[in-house]
Amino acid sequence: MTPGKNGGAPAIESTPEFVERAYQGMEKNLTIVRKRLGRPMTLAEKVLYGHLDDPQSAEMVPGKSYLLLRPDRVAMQDATAQMALLQFMLAGKKAAAVPSTVHCDHLILARLGAKADMEAALGENKEVYDFLRTVAQKYGIGFWKPGAGIIHQVILENYAFPGGMMIGTDSHTPNAGGLGMLAMGVGGADAVDVMAGFPWEVLNPSIIGVRLTGKLSGWTAPKDVILMVAKILTVSGGTNRIVEYFGPGAASISCTGKATITNMGAEVGATCSVFTYDKRMADYLRATRRARLADLADKHKTLLTPDPEVEANPERFYERVVEIDLSKLEPHITGPHTPDLARPVSQMAADVQKNGYADNLRVALVGSCTNSSYEDICRAAEVAEQAKAHGARAAIPLLVTPGSEQVRATIERDGQMKSLQDIGAKVLANACGPCIGQWQRDDVKPGEKNSILNSYNRNFPKRNDGNAATMSFIGSPEIVVAYALAGRLSFNPLTDAITTSDGKQFKLQPPKPAPDLPARGFVFDTAGYVPPAADSDKVQVAVDPKSPRLALLDPFPAWDGKDFVELPVLVKAKGKCTTDHISPAGPWLTYRGHLDKISDNAFLGAVSAFTGEAGKGLNVFTSARDSLPKIARDYKKRGVRWVVVGDDNYGEGSSREHAAMSPRHLGCMAVITRSFARIHESNLKKQGILPLAFADRADYDKVRETDRVSVTGLASLAPGKPLQAVLRHADGSKDTVQLKHTLNAEQIAWFKAGSALNLLRKQG
């Protein structure tokens, strides 16, 4: 995988020389930072401040200061890379300034099985893949072809390194925290900044410490650690925070097990999650042909672990300390509809009865970027082998998604794939598939209540199959296989027997500890990698002007210098309004490179606080009820700008910036909420939309469906200075509410310029 020389673009690999320079840069920065702080430091602080653009003058107040950072890498998946790279092209740069990669994992629809689905995807998505490949080759970016694997698994296998910093255009980028890397999910505009050679800006996060003691055993898996953390912190408890895992129990968890835990840190809203460097990480580096990086990490271990005083007295250095004894932890299942609704499997039967969950499981699914490692599949396969020994097969469809071609080839060689297929499992392509809604499911009708169990990370309504009535539950891979054998959600694998087709009964035994590294080594595969072109000037980026899937971007208009006066409310969203609600995925992934086309999905999942309907609202000009995208387009045609009102943790979930770009394209100027999820708030700022929050949470209730909203004082918009909104009601009465914001001076400049990209283009 040796990339070509492209316009001064850096090599793609995390070479020993590259990593050594990164460590030297950290040491230089931390010499300055330690003098300024005058105290011991956590691991997260070392990596964070070790990547400061200006360690001498940067403000470092957690929760208040904005940091300018210099990430080591950028990673993009195909669904988000389209818009990110279209923006990068608009920025006018010759090549990416830091090592960057694109991974084609999101657009492969799960239908029939790996071979047929891959063939279909290559045909259906040819123009998108051609665009991504050619733009990558032209701008010095590494390109991983469809079928090579899920972005986060490929990054872990090839590019992640302890102490590194990476941003990625996917919310589960923190997967690399399992290898000691600060890896953060961002919108495409953030990736453009870094690829263009500018520092990345982020609110300085507070740090939550999770101290692990004991050791996992029996049915309990690394997945249960993060399900417990999600239960404790909730889906918003990690917002603007880094979750740092340490303690004697951490060393007992494999590198890929650690990655499972940090991956799902996205489900608590965390900026990222990270584990301290240890032997398990070194072993993984050596097993994945990066022994020299393990040697370097050993040499620089003080950079990659918290100071001894931190581990001795964690309460002094972390905002909060969560204690988890792995020896006492039970296997858990979380869901439906939210990833923090967790309970031990022993409580599942009672919850089924109490809450009216559909007991008969319809499908069980193993895999995703969260749980498709060699160790995961080994544990799942052992449960399958037990079933096979008793003549049992899966009682329901069992779908398995390998995380990468490396894992797939290795489990095929070592027999785990056959063990799963012998009990009826269908192996899907090395891609995201049903985890992100890329699943052509034919066994249920729209609106039909049903339950599924998977080892994925996110379970919002419609997330997996587009059916809001599907109750999606999450557990570890071995737990998923156990439940697939029983076919019932009320089953308890710790105590209950399974009945075979001939009426015999048997009980499953807890799977034995599984190897995280194959005894015969991984089957390495780099055939899916395409390096940048040796001569980028000869590469033509493939974009058909008539394409329904790809369209070059036009800059958003700059702010006109005026207050927002009597703007209608497109929607007042009630309750959970994730990026899946604002810009649904599933079939809409087809249009991720065409801003106007994909804007037809804007807010289709948002639930109206006035009617309880999803995706519909009132057109204040026609007094007719219609779909929200149609109303927004009508407002745009009339030259009318508009606002959105949201509830708590608005924009939770995926990093997809389409949830900010589509509203901006259609005329949204401000989003006013009770609170925001971190990535989405940042994406709104980048695209020139004002993210505002009610100073008094109760003021959310004052907003009526036909209100006209005026936001005043924009000419004097300044960091920390509140704004005021006037709600003019249809009956002529008014309410005045106070609004707060987190915009700093640079972000205000983005707003005035029309977007961060507009400002970047001016800076050259």
N, C-alpha and C positions, 0 to 999 in steps of 0.2 A: 504493500500500500504506500508506494512512494509518489506523492503528488508532483505535478509539473510545476515549473516556475511560472507564476502568473501575476504579472503586474505588481510585483513586490509582495504578494500575499504570503503569509507564513506557511510553513509546513503544517499538515493537518494533524499529524500524530503527536501524542504526548511523549515525546522522545526523552531519554534521560537528560540530554542537554537542556531541553525546554523546561523540564521539571526542576532541574538544579537551579536554573535562572529564577524560576518562580520562588523557590525556597530562599535564594539569596535576596530577592526583593522583599520577601516577608521579613527576613531577619533585619534588613536595613530599616524597614518601616517600624517594626516593633521596638527597635532600639530607641526610636524617637517617642513612640506611643507609651512605652513603659515609663519613661521619664516624666511624661505628662500626667499619666494616671497615678503613678506612685503606689501601685498595689498589684497583687497577683491577678492573673487573668484566666478566664475560662477558655476552653478550646474555641468556641464560636467567636469570641472576641479576638483571639489570635488570628484566625483566618480572615475574619471580617476586616479588622484594622490593618492586617498585614497586606491587604489589597487596596488600601486608601490611595486615592490619587494624590492627595496632599496631606500626609500625616502630621506635618508641623502645625497646620492651621485649621484642620477639620474640627468642627464641633462634634462631640461624641456623647451627647445626652440621649440615653435610650428613650424611645417614645416621643422625642421632640425634634432632635436634629436630623437633617437629611445628609446622608453620606454620598460622596462621589467615589465610586469604586472602579477598579480596573480588573474585570473578570478575565480569566485565562482562556475561556472557551465559550462558544455559542453553539447550541444544538436546536434543530427545528424538525418537527414532523410534518408530513406532507400536507395535512389539512390546514395547518397554520402557516407553514412555510410559503404557501402561495401568496398570501397577503403580505407577509413579512418581506419576501423578495421583490414583490411589486413595489413596495415602499422603498426598499433598498435601491432599486433601479431609479426611482424618482429622486433619490438623494444625490445621484450623479457621481458616485465614487467608482474608481476603476477596479478595486478588489477589496475583499474583506480584510480588515486590519488585524483580526485575531483568528486562530484556528476555528473553523466553523464547519458543521456537517448538516446534511438533510437526510431524513430517514423516511422511507415510504411504508408506513404501517397502518394508516387510518382508513384508506379508501378501499380496502379489500372486503367485500361483502361475504359474510358467512352464509352459505346456502347448502351446498352438497358435500363439501369436504375439501381438503387442502388442494389437491391437484386441479379439480374442476373450478374451484373458486379463484385460484391464482390465474388460470387461463382466462376466465371471464374478466377479472380485474385488469389484466394487461390489455385486453381489447377495449373495455369500457372507459378506462382512464388513460388511454395512450397519450392524448394531447397534454394532460396534466403532467404525466411522468416525463414527457419530452420537454415540457417547459422547465420543470424542476432540474432535470439533468443538464440542459443547455445553460440555464442561468447559473447553475453551480459551476459548470466547467468554465464559464466566462469570467466569473468573479472570484475564482480561487477557493471554492467551497467543495468539501468532500461530499459525495453522493452515494447513498446506500439504496440499492434497487428494491422494488417490492419483493417480499419473501425473505429478505435478509434477516428480518427480525423487528421486534418492537424497539423503538428508539431508546428507551431507558435501559433495556437489557443489553443492547449493542454498545451503548455508552459505557456501561459497567464493565463489559468484557474487553473494551478496546481503549477507552480514552480517560476514564475517571482516574484520579490519583489523590491520595491523602493530602489534605491541606490546600487543594486546588479550589478555585472558584469558577462556577459555570452558571450561565443563565440559559434557559431553554424555553421555547414557545409552547410549553405544555405544562399543566399544573403539577404533573407528577415527576417533573425534573428532579425533585429532592431525593429520588431513588438513589442517586449517587452518594448521598450522605451515608449509605451503608459502607462505603469505601473511604469515609472520612472527608468527603468533599462538601463544601458549602455550595449547593446546587439549587437554584431558585427558578420557579416558574414565572414567566413574564409575558407580556404582549409583544407582538411583532415589532412595534415601534421602539421598544426598549432594545430588542435585538439589533435593530437597524442602527441605533446610537453606537452600540459597542462595535458592530462590524464596520461602522464608518470611522472608528478611531476615537470616539468620544467616551468619556467615563459614563458609567451607569449610576443613576440616582435612585436611592431607596431610603425610606424612613428608617433611621437607626432602630433596629428591633431590640426589645427587651429579651431576656433569655430565661426560659423555663428549664430547670434541671429535672431529669427523670433518673432517679437512682435505682439501679437494678441489683437485686441480690438473689441468691439461690440459683437454681438451674431448672430449665424446662424438662419435663418428663411426661411419659404416657402420651395422651392425645394432645397435650398442649403444645402449641407451635408459636413461632414468632408472630404470626398473624394475630394471636390472642393478646399479645402485648399492646399492639396499636389499637385493637378494638377496646381494650380496657382504658387506654389513654384517651381515646375518643369519648368514651363514656364519662370519664372524669372531666375532661376539658370542654366538651361539647363542640359543635361545628364552628363556633366562633372564638373559642377560648385561646386559640393560638394566633389570632390575628395580630400582625405586626410583632410577632415573637419568633424566636428560634427555639426549637426544642432540642436540648442537648442531653444525650444519653451517656451515662457513666456508671461506675460502680462495678463490683466484682462479678455481678451477673452478666454484664455486657460481654465479657470475654468468652462466655460459654456459647454465645450465639454466633453462627457462621456469618461470613460477610454478606452472602445473599439473603440470609435471614434478617440481618440488620437493614438491608436495602428494602425488604418488605415493610419494615417498621417506618423507615424514613419516607418511603414512597407515600404511604397513607397519612403522613403528617399533613398533606394537603387537605385532608378531611376535617382537620381541626382549624383550618385557616392559617396554619403556620407559614411564615416566610420561607423556612426550610427546617429540616431536622438533620442532626449529625451525630455520629458515634465517634468516640475517641479511638485513635489508631491502636491496633493490637496485632497479635500474631495471626489471628484468623484473616485479617486483611492482607497481611504479608503473604500468607499461604495462597490466597486467591490471586494476588498479583503474580506470584510465581507460576501458578497453574494456568494462567492466561498469558504466558510468554512475556511477562514484564518483571522478571527477576531483578533487573537493575533498578527499577523503580522501588521495589521492596528494599533493596540495599540503601537507596537514597532516603527512603522514609525512616528506616532504622537509624540512619546517621543523623537525621533531623527530628528525632522523636519528640524533643522538647517543644517543637513548633506544633505538633500534631496531637498533643494531649493537654488537658488542663493542668495548671500549676498544682503542685502537691497540696498547697494550702486550700485550694478550691475543693478538692475531693475530701479533705479532712473536715472542713467546715462549710458545706455547700450552702447553707442558709444565708451566709454572709455575702455570697456572690451571685446567687440566682434570684430572680424576682419571686420565684416560687419553686418549691421542691416537691416532686411527686415520688412517693416510695412504692415500688412494686416488688414483691417477693415472688420470683418466678416459680419457686417450689410449691407455692400455694395457689398459683393461678390456674383457673379452670379453662377448658376450651369454651369459646363464646360464639354466638351467632348474633349478628346485628341486623336491624331493619324491622319493618320495611320503610321505604321512602326517605330515610335519612341515615347516614353512616354512624351516628352516635347513639342509636337506640340499641344498645348491646345488653345481652344477658347470657349467663352460663347455659350450656346446652341442657343442664338439668332443670332449667326453668322454662324451656321452650314449650313443652306440652301444655303447661298451665297458661302460658301467654297465648297459645293458639286458641284455647277455649275461652279465655277471658276477652280477647280482642276480636274474635271471629275471623282469624286468618284462615285462608284456604289450606286445609291440612294436607290434601293430596298434592304432592309436588309434581309439576309438569315437566321440568327440565333441570338438570344439574350441570354446572359448567365449571371447568378447572382451567386456570391459566391467567392471562393478562400480564401487564408489566409488573404487577404486584406479586404474583405468585406463579412463576413459571420457570423457576430455577431447577437445576439438576436435583438438589435436595428435595424440593417440593414434589417433583414428579416421582422421585424414589419413594417418598412416604405414601403418596397416593397409590402408587403401584403395589406397595406391600399390602394395603387394604384390599386391593383388587385380587392379589394372589390368595389371600385368605378366603375370599368369596369363591374363587375358582376351585379351591381345594374342597369346598363343600358343594360344588355344583351349582352355585348361585350366579346370577347375572344381574346387571343393573335393572331395576324395576321400571325405570324411566329413561328417556334419552340422556346420555352423558356425553358432553362435548368437551374436548381437550384442545387447548391452544398452546403450543410451545412458544416460548418467549423469543427464541432466535434460532437461526439455522444451526448454530453451534450446539445449542441444547437439543434441538430436534434430532440431529444426526447422532449425537452421543446417546440419547435414550433409545434410539432405534438400534444402535450397535449393542448396547448393554441390556436390552430386553424389556425395559420398563414400558415402552410403547406397546409392545405385544401384550404385556400383562393387562394393560388397560383395554386394549382392543378385544381381548379374550372375554371380557365381561360385557362387551357391547359398546365400548366407547368409540365415538367418531372423532378423528383427529382433523382439526381445522388448520388453516394456513398460519404461518408465523406472523401474526398480525393482531391488532386490537379486537376486531370482530365485534361480538355481542357486548363487550365491555363498554363500547362507545355508541351502541345502537346500530352497528353495521351487521345486522342479523335479519335475514329474511325468514321470519318465523311464520309457519303456516298452521300451527296446531291450536291456536286460539283465535277467536273473533275479536274485533275491536270492542273494548268495553267489557270483555269477559273477565271476571274475577279469577285469578289464579296465582299460585306461588311458584317461584323459582329460587334455587340456592346456587350461589357461585362463590368463587374465591377472588372476586374482583375488588374494586376499591370504592365504587360510588354507586348508589342505588336510588337516585331520585326517580320520581314517577316519569314514565316514558323513556328513561335512560337506556334501557337495554333493548327494548323491542317496540317502542313507540306507543305502547298500550298503557294508559294511565292506571288501569285497573290491575296491572301486574304488580304483585307484591314481591319485591326483590330482596332477598336476604343474603348475607355475606358471612362466610366462615373460611377456615383454612382448607387447603386442597384435600387433605386426608378426611376431614369432616364432611366435605362435599361428597366424596366418593362413598363414605359410609351412608349418608342420607340417600344417595342415588340407589343403593342396594335396597334400602327400606321403602323408599318412595313416599315417606310421610314426614311432614314437618314436626309432628309430635313425637317422633322417634328419639330415643336417647341412646347413642352408641355406647355409652359407658355402662348401661345396665340392661338394655332391651335386646331381645333375640330377633333374628331375621329368619323369616320363613322362606324356604326354597320352593321352586315350582312343584316339587313332588311332596311337599308338606313337611319336610324335615326342618328343624330349627337349629340355629347355631348362634353363638355370640362372638362378636369381633373382639380381638385382643388389641390393645394399644399398639400402634406401629412402633417398631424399634427405632432407635436413633439412626438416621440415614446419613450417608456420606454427602457432604456438600461438594466434594471434588472427586471426580471419577478415578478409580484406581488405575485405569489405563490412560488417563488423561482425556482432555476434551478433543473432540473431532473438530479441528479448526476449519473455518470456512471464510474466505475473503473474496469469493467469486462474486458476491453481491455488491462489491465496492467499485465505484468509478472515480478515479482521481480527477482533479481539475485539468483543463487542457494545457498542454505545453505552450501553446500560442493562443492566448485568449482573444486576440484581435480577429482571429479567423472564425470565432464561434458566433453564430447568429442565434439569439434567443428566440425560441419558438412560441409566438403568440399570433394566432389567426385573428385579424380584426373582426371577423364575423362569428367568432366562437361564442357559444352560449355559456361556456365554463370559465373563460379567462378574459379579462379586460384590463388594459393598462389604466393606471389611476390618474385622475386630475386632482390637483391640490384643493383642499377645503378652503373656502373663503375666509379671509381675516375678519376679526371682530370689527364691527362698524363704529365702535366707540360710543354706542348708545345703550341705555338701560334696556332690560327686557320689559316690555310694556304689554300687559294684558294678554299673555300667552295662554292658550288653552291647555288643559291637562289631557294628554293622550290617554294615559291610564294611571290609575292609582292602584298599585299592586298590593295585594293582601298576603301576608305570610311569606313563606319561602318563595323567593324569586331569584333563582340561580341563573347562571349564564345559559343553561339548558332551556330555561323558560324564556329568556330574552332572545336567544338565537339558537333554536333547536338544531340538533345534529341529525343523525339518521340519514334519510334521503337528501337532506339539505347539504350534506358534505359535498355533493356533486358541484355545488356552486361556490365553494370557498375561495375561488380565485376570481369571482365576478361580483363585485360589490353591489351593483344595482340589482342583479338577479337574486342574490341571497337576501337582500333586504326585504323580499316578499315574505320572509319568515319572522320578521321582527315582532317580538312580544307575543308570539302565538301561544306560548305556554303561561303567560302572565295572567294571574287570577284577579279579576276585578273586585275591588273592595266593595263595590256597589251592587253587583249582580251575582257574584260568585262564578261567573262564566270565565273560561280561559280563552284568551286571544280575541276578545270582542270588547267593543266600547261604543261610546256615543259620539257621533260627529256633531259638534256644536253648531255647525253651519247649516246642516240639513235636518238635524234632529232625528236622524236615522241611526239605527244600530248596525254596525258592520264590523268586519275584521279590522284589527288594529293596523296592519300594514296598509290596507286600503284607505283607512282614515288618514294615516300619516302621509300617504301619497297625495290625497286630496288637499291636505293642508299645504304640502309643498307646492302643489300646482297653483294654489291661491297666494303663494308667497308668505304663508303664515308659519312662523316658528312655534315650537311647543315645548312643554316640559313633561317630565315623568315624576311621579311620586312613588316612593318605595317604603318598605317596612324594614325590619332588622336584617343585618348581614346581607344586604342587597348585592347581587352579583357573586354569590357564593359559587364555588365549583371551578369549572374549567378556566384556563387562561385565555380562551378564544376572544380576540379583540374585535371580532365581528359583532359581538354584543355591545361594543362601543361605536364601531365604525358604521354599522347599519343605521342606528338612531341618528348619528351625526349626518349621514348622507341624506336622511329623510327630513331633517330639520330640527332635531332635538338640540336645545341650547343648555338645558340644565336638568340634573336629576337630583331631587330633594328626598332624602330618606331619613329613617331613624339611625341607621348605621350602614357602613359599607364593608364588603370583603376587600382585602388588600389589593389583589391583582386587578380587580375590576375598577376600583377607584383610580388606580394608576392609569389604566387603559383609557378611562374617560378623560383624564387630564391630558394625556398624550394626544387625543383626537380633538381637543378644543371644546369639550363639554364641561361645564362647571359641575363638580360633585359637591353638593351642599347637604348639610344635615340640620335637622330641627334642633335648635338649642334646648327647647322643651319638647321632649318626646311626645307629649300629649297633643302637641299641635298637629300631628299627623291626622288626628280625628277631625280637625277643623276643615280639611280639604273636601270640597263637594265636587260632584261629577261635572257640573257645568261651570265651575269656577274659571275666572281669568286671573292669571298669576303675573304680578309685576315684581321683578327683582331690581331693587334700586341701589345706587351707590357704586356701580361698577367702575366708574371713572376713577374712583379712589380705592379700588380693590387692592388690598395689601395683606401680607402675611399676618395671621392672628387677628385681623380686623373683621368683626362680624358684618354680615349683610342683613338686609331687611327685605321681607317679601310681603306684599299686600295681596290678600285673597279677595277678589271682588265676586260676591255671590250673585246668582241670577235674580234674587229678590232686591238687589241694590245695596244690601248690607255688606260690610267689609270686616275682615280680620287681618290684623298685622302680626306677623310672626318673625322671630329672630332666627337667623341661619348662621351656622358656623361652617368653617372649611379648614382644610389642611394644606392649602396651596402655599408654596414658598415663592420667592421672587422669580426664580427661573420658570416655575410652572405657570405663574401669572403671565409671563412672557409668551409661553406656549399658547395660552388662551387668546391673547391679543393678536398673535400671529396667525391664528386659525388652527394650528396644530403644532406639535413639537417638530414634526418633519419639515414644516414650512420654515421654522427657525433654523433647523439644521442646514437646509439648503442655502439659506442666506449666509450662514457662517462658512460655507465652502468646504 
